[in-house]
Amino acid sequence: MKIGICANMNATKDDKIGLKWLKVYKTAKFEYVELPLAQIMQLTIEEFRDVLIKLKEVDMVCEACNNLYLPNIKLVGSKVQVQGILLKILPLKIRGIS
């Protein structure tokens, strides 16, 4: 069994992903980090490269993601947004990610 940590639980207004804590996670012996997919998808290519560099610098990997949807997309209830849900899923299917 591997033990990981959800990075965005320590996110801040300036660090929406929680990357400032990567060295602490590594020191605490976490084996991987779980990143927020919805926030990652909003990054520019350059910002995403920075995430990869930071992970490599501390020798951490991302083995799982959470936060698949932004809070403004309603997944359940009377105000469910099927179109918003599909618009996030379909690009992943097209790229062969599911």
PyMOL commands that set and color helices and strands:
alter all, ss='L'
color gray80, all
select helices_A, chain A and resi 7-10+19-27+37-41+45-57+82-94
alter helices_A, ss='H'
color red, helices_A
select strands_A, chain A and resi 4-6+32-36+62-66
alter strands_A, ss='S'
color yellow, strands_A
deselect
rebuild
show_as cartoon
